[in-house]
Amino acid sequence: MRIYDLDGLPPGLLPQLGTFQLSDGDPPQGVEFIRRLRRTPHPASDYFAVYAVEDGKLLSRVETLQLPFTGPTGSDVVVGISDVLTRPDGVGRGLARSLLDEVHRRERVRGRHWSYLWTRRSWGAHRLYESMGYKDVFSPPSALGEAGRSRQRRPDPGYRLTPERTTDGRRLERVLREATAGRLGFVPRTPGSFRTRIYLGWRKPESHLLLRRGARTVGIAHLSDDSRWNLSVNEVVVTGSEHQEPMVRCLEALAGRRSLTFQGTTFVRDAEGFLRARGYQLLAASHSLLMAKALGPRRTTGADLRTVFADPRYSSHRGDMF
Ligand SMILES: CC(C)(COP(=O)(O)OP(=O)(O)OC[C@H]1O[C@@H](n2cnc3c(N)ncnc32)[C@H](O)[C@@H]1OP(=O)(O)O)[C@@H](O)C(=O)NCCC(=O)NCCS
């Protein structure tokens, strides 16, 4: 088995990049897509990914990101493991483990102290990561406001929700930056993050609802489900705590008779008191998990960034799940 990074892959193997992730139910991401992605501000590592190749077959892949992370004593760039996949005909032979070892080696050399990844408790991969020293550090909360409850569903006077129409993502970025100033976690998000997602088709501008107060945008809610029975949001931020209640009320008015669900957003923690008082059911954790691994011996790992996840200042939304 040989390990290559993207630029080192023998050209004859490049066509296999396109089909690689079909086995996981994802759309193809061939050479042309990756070239485009690398021209955006997407925070991919300079080597993009490492690949395991055997007998001319590209069997396993680990993609990585370089992400800003803010802890209580300052900011650091950390490694985000964004995609671990072994083709079904390569599993169980230690390929994913070897690639992760290679990523850890490379990142230690460049001085990175921490590596993070998102997975699910019930996946086999969770055992692999645990055996390599990753620890569970955070699981996103949710809240459900049942349909048809008798609470008042009128928007707060003075506030309204409107869909984003512009495609450059600038306003979304500005509001998120303002709303997460002083917060901890994967903040500030990499510049250009909304623009990149919109350009690549990963998000639609109009699925972002802007909370407006007069001419000012004071919050964003990203719609993840807008069905007949339910309205879900998975990224909710406001530029000041006084806008939390208006945000919930405006979303309730939009949901109408449907249930309203907050999923995978620490807005649930931020607005916990208000949501409880309004009869929402809260779930403190989900099956999604963030795991962290120190890349060096303890004395060389800088601030212990694992301590931030219980802090009320910790901020995490769908866009922070890489
Ligand atoms: C998870 C996955 C990447 C593992 O790839 P792999 O190359 O088979 O992994 P390895 O052979 O290096 O596995 C090493 C360890 O992982 C664990 N492991 C891997 N798959 C497992 C499974 N399905 N159930 C339980 N443990 C599993 C084992 O502990 C194994 O330990 P061992 O080396 O002592 O046997 C692969 O099954 C896959 O691509 N799955 C679908 C995509 C996915 O879930 N990716 C992870 C996203 S977070």
The ligand as an SDF file (V2000), in Angstrom:
LIG
                    3D

 48 50  0  0  0  0  0  0  0  0999 V2000
  -15.0690    3.7300    8.8870 C   0  0  0  0  0  0  0  0  0  0  0  0
  -14.1600    3.3940    7.7420 C   0  0  0  0  0  0  0  0  0  0  0  0
  -13.5110    4.6640    7.2390 C   0  0  0  0  0  0  0  0  0  0  0  0
  -13.0710    2.4670    8.2620 C   0  0  0  0  0  0  0  0  0  0  0  0
  -12.1370    2.2580    7.2260 O   0  0  0  0  0  0  0  0  0  0  0  0
  -11.1210    1.0300    7.2760 P   0  0  0  0  0  0  0  0  0  0  0  0
  -10.0470    1.3200    6.2910 O   0  0  0  0  0  0  0  0  0  0  0  0
  -11.8580   -0.2310    7.1650 O   0  0  0  0  0  0  0  0  0  0  0  0
  -10.5790    1.1680    8.7510 O   0  0  0  0  0  0  0  0  0  0  0  0
   -9.3950    0.3740    9.3970 P   0  0  0  0  0  0  0  0  0  0  0  0
   -9.2260   -0.9530    8.7460 O   0  0  0  0  0  0  0  0  0  0  0  0
   -8.2010    1.2700    9.4500 O   0  0  0  0  0  0  0  0  0  0  0  0
  -10.0460    0.1820   10.8070 O   0  0  0  0  0  0  0  0  0  0  0  0
   -9.3290    0.2790   11.9330 C   0  0  0  0  0  0  0  0  0  0  0  0
  -10.2370    0.1130   13.1610 C   0  0  0  0  0  0  0  0  0  0  0  0
  -11.5050    0.7440   12.9730 O   0  0  0  0  0  0  0  0  0  0  0  0
  -12.4850    0.0530   13.7170 C   0  0  0  0  0  0  0  0  0  0  0  0
  -13.5870   -0.1560   12.8080 N   0  0  0  0  0  0  0  0  0  0  0  0
  -13.6120    0.1670   11.5030 C   0  0  0  0  0  0  0  0  0  0  0  0
  -14.8150   -0.1110   10.9820 N   0  0  0  0  0  0  0  0  0  0  0  0
  -15.5550   -0.6190   11.9850 C   0  0  0  0  0  0  0  0  0  0  0  0
  -16.8850   -1.1050   12.0790 C   0  0  0  0  0  0  0  0  0  0  0  0
  -17.7170   -1.1180   11.0310 N   0  0  0  0  0  0  0  0  0  0  0  0
  -17.3280   -1.5450   13.2790 N   0  0  0  0  0  0  0  0  0  0  0  0
  -16.4920   -1.5300   14.3360 C   0  0  0  0  0  0  0  0  0  0  0  0
  -15.2240   -1.0970   14.3000 N   0  0  0  0  0  0  0  0  0  0  0  0
  -14.7700   -0.6490   13.1490 C   0  0  0  0  0  0  0  0  0  0  0  0
  -11.8840   -1.1740   14.2280 C   0  0  0  0  0  0  0  0  0  0  0  0
  -11.6630   -0.8930   15.6020 O   0  0  0  0  0  0  0  0  0  0  0  0
  -10.5690   -1.3000   13.5120 C   0  0  0  0  0  0  0  0  0  0  0  0
   -9.6840   -1.7290   14.4750 O   0  0  0  0  0  0  0  0  0  0  0  0
   -8.6370   -2.9190   14.1960 P   0  0  0  0  0  0  0  0  0  0  0  0
   -7.6210   -2.2550   13.2930 O   0  0  0  0  0  0  0  0  0  0  0  0
   -8.1530   -3.2290   15.5250 O   0  0  0  0  0  0  0  0  0  0  0  0
   -9.4200   -3.9990   13.4950 O   0  0  0  0  0  0  0  0  0  0  0  0
  -14.9260    2.6710    6.5780 C   0  0  0  0  0  0  0  0  0  0  0  0
  -15.6550    1.5910    7.1220 O   0  0  0  0  0  0  0  0  0  0  0  0
  -15.8510    3.5720    5.8190 C   0  0  0  0  0  0  0  0  0  0  0  0
  -15.4410    4.2220    4.8450 O   0  0  0  0  0  0  0  0  0  0  0  0
  -17.1320    3.6910    6.2360 N   0  0  0  0  0  0  0  0  0  0  0  0
  -18.1180    4.4960    5.5590 C   0  0  0  0  0  0  0  0  0  0  0  0
  -17.8390    5.9810    5.6970 C   0  0  0  0  0  0  0  0  0  0  0  0
  -17.6990    6.4080    7.1360 C   0  0  0  0  0  0  0  0  0  0  0  0
  -18.4520    6.0240    8.0110 O   0  0  0  0  0  0  0  0  0  0  0  0
  -16.6940    7.2910    7.3850 N   0  0  0  0  0  0  0  0  0  0  0  0
  -16.4560    7.8460    8.6740 C   0  0  0  0  0  0  0  0  0  0  0  0
  -17.1270    9.1560    8.7420 C   0  0  0  0  0  0  0  0  0  0  0  0
  -16.9050    9.9210   10.3290 S   0  0  0  0  0  0  0  0  0  0  0  0
  1  2  1  0
  2  3  1  0
  2  4  1  0
  2 36  1  0
  4  5  1  0
  5  6  1  0
  6  7  2  0
  6  8  1  0
  6  9  1  0
  9 10  1  0
 10 11  2  0
 10 12  1  0
 10 13  1  0
 13 14  1  0
 14 15  1  0
 15 16  1  0
 15 30  1  0
 16 17  1  0
 17 18  1  0
 17 28  1  0
 18 19  1  0
 18 27  1  0
 19 20  2  0
 20 21  1  0
 21 22  1  0
 21 27  2  0
 22 23  1  0
 22 24  2  0
 24 25  1  0
 25 26  2  0
 26 27  1  0
 28 29  1  0
 28 30  1  0
 30 31  1  0
 31 32  1  0
 32 33  2  0
 32 34  1  0
 32 35  1  0
 36 37  1  0
 36 38  1  0
 38 39  2  0
 38 40  1  0
 40 41  1  0
 41 42  1  0
 42 43  1  0
 43 44  2  0
 43 45  1  0
 45 46  1  0
 46 47  1  0
 47 48  1  0
M  END
$$$$
